Amino acid sequence: MTDRDIDRLSESVFKQLRLEPSRAAEWRSERPTGAEISVVAAVAKAREVCRLKYLTGAAAVVYGIPFYC
């Protein structure tokens, strides 16, 4: 497992959930509009950006109750 793959996976999840630093002002003022996506779906889609998607991508696990952003 590589650090870069985990970084790619994390960045992809954050982008899909619209949790980028450039959008922090939007989150503070009001909830951004757009299609909602669950954290589980964001992680599943983010697995595709890993170079070792069946090793590093499969290592990412989501625990808890699914929620939408």
The first five atom37 places (N, CA, C, CB, O) and aatype in JSON, in Angstrom:
{
  "aatype": [12, 16, 3, 1, 3, 9, 3, 1, 10, 15, 6, 15, 19, 13, 11, 5, 10, 1, 10, 6, 14, 15, 1, 0, 0, 6, 17, 1, 15, 6, 1, 14, 16, 7, 0, 6, 9, 15, 19, 19, 0, 0, 19, 0, 11, 0, 1, 6, 19, 4, 1, 10, 11, 18, 10, 16, 7, 0, 0, 0, 19, 19, 18, 7, 9, 14, 13, 18, 4],
  "atom_mask": [
    [1, 1, 1, 1, 1],
    [1, 1, 1, 1, 1],
    [1, 1, 1, 1, 1],
    [1, 1, 1, 1, 1],
    [1, 1, 1, 1, 1],
    [1, 1, 1, 1, 1],
    [1, 1, 1, 1, 1],
    [1, 1, 1, 1, 1],
    [1, 1, 1, 1, 1],
    [1, 1, 1, 1, 1],
    [1, 1, 1, 1, 1],
    [1, 1, 1, 1, 1],
    [1, 1, 1, 1, 1],
    [1, 1, 1, 1, 1],
    [1, 1, 1, 1, 1],
    [1, 1, 1, 1, 1],
    [1, 1, 1, 1, 1],
    [1, 1, 1, 1, 1],
    [1, 1, 1, 1, 1],
    [1, 1, 1, 1, 1],
    [1, 1, 1, 1, 1],
    [1, 1, 1, 1, 1],
    [1, 1, 1, 1, 1],
    [1, 1, 1, 1, 1],
    [1, 1, 1, 1, 1],
    [1, 1, 1, 1, 1],
    [1, 1, 1, 1, 1],
    [1, 1, 1, 1, 1],
    [1, 1, 1, 1, 1],
    [1, 1, 1, 1, 1],
    [1, 1, 1, 1, 1],
    [1, 1, 1, 1, 1],
    [1, 1, 1, 1, 1],
    [1, 1, 1, 0, 1],
    [1, 1, 1, 1, 1],
    [1, 1, 1, 1, 1],
    [1, 1, 1, 1, 1],
    [1, 1, 1, 1, 1],
    [1, 1, 1, 1, 1],
    [1, 1, 1, 1, 1],
    [1, 1, 1, 1, 1],
    [1, 1, 1, 1, 1],
    [1, 1, 1, 1, 1],
    [1, 1, 1, 1, 1],
    [1, 1, 1, 1, 1],
    [1, 1, 1, 1, 1],
    [1, 1, 1, 1, 1],
    [1, 1, 1, 1, 1],
    [1, 1, 1, 1, 1],
    [1, 1, 1, 1, 1],
    [1, 1, 1, 1, 1],
    [1, 1, 1, 1, 1],
    [1, 1, 1, 1, 1],
    [1, 1, 1, 1, 1],
    [1, 1, 1, 1, 1],
    [1, 1, 1, 1, 1],
    [1, 1, 1, 0, 1],
    [1, 1, 1, 1, 1],
    [1, 1, 1, 1, 1],
    [1, 1, 1, 1, 1],
    [1, 1, 1, 1, 1],
    [1, 1, 1, 1, 1],
    [1, 1, 1, 1, 1],
    [1, 1, 1, 0, 1],
    [1, 1, 1, 1, 1],
    [1, 1, 1, 1, 1],
    [1, 1, 1, 1, 1],
    [1, 1, 1, 1, 1],
    [1, 1, 1, 1, 1]
  ],
  "atom_positions": [
    [[0.85, -1.17, 0.0], [0.0, 0.0, 0.0], [0.9, 1.24, 0.0], [-0.97, -0.01, 1.23], [1.89, 1.3, 0.74]],
    [[0.56, 2.2, -0.82], [1.41, 3.39, -0.93], [0.69, 4.62, -0.39], [1.83, 3.62, -2.38], [-0.54, 4.7, -0.39]],
    [[1.49, 5.57, 0.07], [0.93, 6.83, 0.57], [0.24, 7.6, -0.54], [2.03, 7.69, 1.2], [-0.81, 8.21, -0.32]],
    [[0.81, 7.58, -1.72], [0.23, 8.34, -2.83], [-1.14, 7.79, -3.23], [1.16, 8.32, -4.04], [-2.05, 8.55, -3.55]],
    [[-1.28, 6.48, -3.21], [-2.59, 5.91, -3.53], [-3.64, 6.31, -2.49], [-2.49, 4.39, -3.62], [-4.77, 6.64, -2.85]],
    [[-3.29, 6.28, -1.24], [-4.22, 6.69, -0.19], [-4.55, 8.18, -0.34], [-3.63, 6.41, 1.23], [-5.7, 8.58, -0.15]],
    [[-3.55, 8.99, -0.68], [-3.79, 10.42, -0.91], [-4.74, 10.63, -2.08], [-2.48, 11.15, -1.16], [-5.65, 11.46, -2.0]],
    [[-4.53, 9.9, -3.17], [-5.42, 10.01, -4.33], [-6.85, 9.61, -3.95], [-4.91, 9.1, -5.49], [-7.81, 10.29, -4.32]],
    [[-6.98, 8.53, -3.21], [-8.29, 8.07, -2.78], [-8.97, 9.12, -1.9], [-8.17, 6.74, -2.02], [-10.14, 9.44, -2.11]],
    [[-8.25, 9.66, -0.95], [-8.81, 10.67, -0.04], [-9.22, 11.93, -0.8], [-7.79, 11.04, 1.05], [-10.31, 12.45, -0.57]],
    [[-8.37, 12.4, -1.69], [-8.7, 13.6, -2.47], [-9.93, 13.38, -3.33], [-7.52, 14.0, -3.35], [-10.77, 14.28, -3.46]],
    [[-10.05, 12.22, -3.9], [-11.22, 11.92, -4.73], [-12.5, 11.91, -3.89], [-11.05, 10.57, -5.43], [-13.53, 12.43, -4.32]],
    [[-12.44, 11.32, -2.71], [-13.61, 11.31, -1.81], [-13.98, 12.73, -1.42], [-13.33, 10.46, -0.55], [-15.15, 13.09, -1.45]],
    [[-13.0, 13.54, -1.05], [-13.27, 14.92, -0.64], [-13.89, 15.73, -1.79], [-11.99, 15.6, -0.16], [-14.81, 16.51, -1.56]],
    [[-13.39, 15.54, -3.01], [-13.95, 16.26, -4.15], [-15.38, 15.84, -4.42], [-13.1, 16.02, -5.4], [-16.24, 16.68, -4.69]],
    [[-15.66, 14.55, -4.34], [-17.01, 14.07, -4.59], [-18.0, 14.56, -3.53], [-17.02, 12.56, -4.65], [-19.16, 14.8, -3.83]],
    [[-17.53, 14.7, -2.3], [-18.39, 15.18, -1.22], [-18.38, 16.7, -1.1], [-17.95, 14.57, 0.09], [-19.02, 17.26, -0.21]],
    [[-17.65, 17.35, -2.0], [-17.52, 18.82, -2.02], [-16.95, 19.35, -0.7], [-18.89, 19.47, -2.29], [-17.46, 20.32, -0.15]],
    [[-15.9, 18.7, -0.21], [-15.25, 19.12, 1.04], [-13.88, 19.73, 0.77], [-15.11, 17.92, 1.99], [-12.96, 19.59, 1.57]],
    [[-13.74, 20.41, -0.35], [-12.48, 21.03, -0.72], [-12.3, 22.33, 0.05], [-12.41, 21.29, -2.23], [-13.29, 22.99, 0.38]],
    [[-11.07, 22.72, 0.35], [-10.83, 23.97, 1.09], [-11.39, 25.19, 0.38], [-9.35, 24.17, 1.32], [-11.82, 26.14, 1.03]],
    [[-11.4, 25.19, -0.94], [-11.9, 26.35, -1.68], [-13.41, 26.53, -1.51], [-11.57, 26.2, -3.16], [-13.93, 27.62, -1.77]],
    [[-14.11, 25.5, -1.07], [-15.56, 25.58, -0.89], [-15.96, 25.72, 0.57], [-16.21, 24.35, -1.48], [-17.14, 25.61, 0.9]],
    [[-14.99, 25.97, 1.45], [-15.29, 26.07, 2.88], [-16.26, 27.2, 3.18], [-14.0, 26.27, 3.68], [-17.11, 27.07, 4.05]],
    [[-16.15, 28.31, 2.47], [-17.05, 29.44, 2.69], [-18.49, 29.06, 2.38], [-16.63, 30.64, 1.85], [-19.41, 29.51, 3.06]],
    [[-18.69, 28.24, 1.35], [-20.04, 27.8, 1.02], [-20.64, 26.97, 2.15], [-20.04, 26.99, -0.29], [-21.82, 27.12, 2.48]],
    [[-19.83, 26.1, 2.74], [-20.33, 25.25, 3.81], [-20.66, 26.07, 5.05], [-19.29, 24.17, 4.16], [-21.59, 25.75, 5.79]],
    [[-19.9, 27.14, 5.27], [-20.18, 27.97, 6.45], [-21.46, 28.77, 6.27], [-19.01, 28.91, 6.73], [-22.24, 28.92, 7.21]],
    [[-21.67, 29.29, 5.06], [-22.83, 30.15, 4.84], [-24.12, 29.34, 4.67], [-22.61, 31.02, 3.61], [-25.12, 29.61, 5.32]],
    [[-24.08, 28.37, 3.81], [-25.25, 27.53, 3.58], [-24.8, 26.25, 2.89], [-26.33, 28.27, 2.74], [-23.69, 26.16, 2.37]],
    [[-25.67, 25.29, 2.88], [-25.36, 24.01, 2.27], [-25.3, 24.16, 0.75], [-26.4, 22.95, 2.66], [-26.22, 24.73, 0.16]],
    [[-24.24, 23.67, 0.1], [-24.14, 23.79, -1.34], [-25.22, 22.97, -2.04], [-22.76, 23.35, -1.81], [-25.65, 21.92, -1.56]],
    [[-25.64, 23.46, -3.19], [-26.66, 22.75, -3.96], [-25.99, 21.76, -4.89], [-27.53, 23.73, -4.76], [-24.8, 21.87, -5.18]],
    [[-26.75, 20.83, -5.35], [-26.22, 19.83, -6.27], [-26.67, 18.45, -5.87], [0.0, 0.0, 0.0], [-27.38, 18.26, -4.88]],
    [[-26.27, 17.5, -6.64], [-26.66, 16.11, -6.37], [-26.0, 15.63, -5.08], [-26.27, 15.19, -7.55], [-24.81, 15.84, -4.85]],
    [[-26.79, 14.98, -4.27], [-26.24, 14.43, -3.03], [-25.61, 13.07, -3.33], [-27.34, 14.29, -1.94], [-26.08, 12.33, -4.19]],
    [[-24.55, 12.77, -2.61], [-23.87, 11.49, -2.76], [-23.55, 10.97, -1.37], [-22.57, 11.63, -3.63], [-23.19, 11.74, -0.48]],
    [[-23.69, 9.68, -1.18], [-23.38, 9.11, 0.13], [-21.87, 8.92, 0.26], [-24.12, 7.76, 0.33], [-21.15, 8.84, -0.73]],
    [[-21.42, 8.85, 1.48], [-20.0, 8.63, 1.74], [-19.58, 7.26, 1.18], [-19.69, 8.73, 3.26], [-18.48, 7.1, 0.66]],
    [[-20.46, 6.29, 1.31], [-20.17, 4.95, 0.81], [-19.98, 4.96, -0.71], [-21.29, 3.97, 1.2], [-19.04, 4.35, -1.22]],
    [[-20.85, 5.66, -1.42], [-20.74, 5.75, -2.87], [-19.49, 6.52, -3.28], [-21.97, 6.43, -3.46], [-18.84, 6.16, -4.27]],
    [[-19.14, 7.57, -2.53], [-17.94, 8.34, -2.84], [-16.68, 7.49, -2.69], [-17.85, 9.58, -1.93], [-15.77, 7.57, -3.52]],
    [[-16.61, 6.68, -1.64], [-15.45, 5.8, -1.44], [-15.4, 4.74, -2.54], [-15.51, 5.13, -0.05], [-14.33, 4.42, -3.04]],
    [[-16.55, 4.21, -2.91], [-16.59, 3.19, -3.96], [-16.09, 3.75, -5.29], [-18.02, 2.64, -4.13], [-15.34, 3.09, -6.0]],
    [[-16.5, 4.97, -5.63], [-16.04, 5.6, -6.87], [-14.57, 5.98, -6.78], [-16.87, 6.84, -7.18], [-13.86, 5.91, -7.78]],
    [[-14.12, 6.37, -5.61], [-12.73, 6.8, -5.44], [-11.75, 5.65, -5.57], [-12.56, 7.46, -4.09], [-10.57, 5.88, -5.84]],
    [[-12.19, 4.44, -5.39], [-11.3, 3.28, -5.52], [-10.72, 3.18, -6.92], [-12.05, 2.0, -5.18], [-9.65, 2.6, -7.1]],
    [[-11.41, 3.72, -7.9], [-10.95, 3.65, -9.29], [-9.72, 4.52, -9.56], [-12.07, 4.07, -10.21], [-9.0, 4.26, -10.52]],
    [[-9.45, 5.54, -8.73], [-8.3, 6.41, -8.99], [-6.98, 5.84, -8.48], [-8.54, 7.76, -8.35], [-5.91, 6.35, -8.81]],
    [[-7.05, 4.8, -7.69], [-5.83, 4.17, -7.16], [-5.13, 3.37, -8.24], [-6.16, 3.26, -5.96], [-5.78, 2.75, -9.08]],
    [[-3.82, 3.39, -8.22], [-3.06, 2.56, -9.16], [-3.21, 1.09, -8.81], [-1.57, 2.96, -9.16], [-3.3, 0.24, -9.7]],
    [[-3.25, 0.8, -7.55], [-3.45, -0.57, -7.08], [-4.86, -0.67, -6.5], [-2.37, -0.97, -6.01], [-5.04, -0.84, -5.3]],
    [[-5.87, -0.56, -7.38], [-7.24, -0.46, -6.9], [-7.74, -1.71, -6.2], [-8.15, -0.14, -8.04], [-8.66, -1.63, -5.38]],
    [[-7.17, -2.86, -6.5], [-7.61, -4.08, -5.82], [-6.84, -4.32, -4.52], [-7.45, -5.27, -6.74], [-7.19, -5.23, -3.76]],
    [[-5.82, -3.54, -4.27], [-5.06, -3.66, -3.03], [-5.32, -2.45, -2.14], [-3.53, -3.81, -3.32], [-5.9, -2.56, -1.06]],
    [[-4.9, -1.29, -2.61], [-5.08, -0.06, -1.83], [-6.54, 0.36, -1.8], [-4.21, 1.06, -2.39], [-7.07, 0.72, -0.75]],
    [[-7.18, 0.33, -2.95], [-8.58, 0.75, -3.02], [-9.49, -0.11, -2.18], [0.0, 0.0, 0.0], [-10.43, 0.38, -1.57]],
    [[-9.21, -1.4, -2.16], [-10.03, -2.32, -1.37], [-9.76, -2.21, 0.12], [-9.8, -3.74, -1.83], [-10.55, -2.7, 0.92]],
    [[-8.66, -1.58, 0.5], [-8.32, -1.45, 1.91], [-9.17, -0.38, 2.61], [-6.84, -1.12, 2.06], [-9.31, -0.39, 3.83]],
    [[-9.73, 0.53, 1.82], [-10.56, 1.59, 2.4], [-11.92, 1.02, 2.79], [-10.73, 2.77, 1.41], [-12.61, 0.41, 1.96]],
    [[-12.3, 1.22, 4.05], [-13.55, 0.67, 4.58], [-14.33, 1.8, 5.24], [-13.27, -0.5, 5.6], [-13.74, 2.68, 5.88]],
    [[-15.64, 1.78, 5.09], [-16.51, 2.77, 5.71], [-17.3, 2.08, 6.82], [-17.46, 3.44, 4.67], [-17.99, 1.1, 6.58]],
    [[-17.19, 2.61, 8.03], [-17.94, 2.09, 9.17], [-19.02, 3.1, 9.56], [-16.98, 1.81, 10.38], [-18.83, 4.31, 9.42]],
    [[-20.12, 2.61, 10.04], [-21.15, 3.49, 10.56], [-22.37, 3.56, 9.67], [0.0, 0.0, 0.0], [-22.51, 2.8, 8.72]],
    [[-23.24, 4.48, 9.99], [-24.5, 4.66, 9.26], [-24.22, 5.55, 8.04], [-25.62, 5.3, 10.19], [-23.61, 6.61, 8.18]],
    [[-24.65, 5.12, 6.85], [-24.43, 5.95, 5.66], [-25.16, 7.29, 5.78], [-24.89, 5.21, 4.39], [-26.3, 7.34, 6.24]],
    [[-24.51, 8.35, 5.36], [-25.16, 9.65, 5.31], [-24.79, 10.33, 4.01], [-24.76, 10.52, 6.51], [-23.84, 9.94, 3.34]],
    [[-25.56, 11.34, 3.66], [-25.4, 12.01, 2.38], [-24.9, 13.41, 2.59], [-26.71, 12.03, 1.6], [-25.29, 14.09, 3.54]],
    [[-24.01, 13.85, 1.68], [-23.5, 15.23, 1.69], [-23.97, 15.93, 0.47], [-21.97, 15.27, 1.78], [-23.65, 17.11, 0.28]]
  ]
}
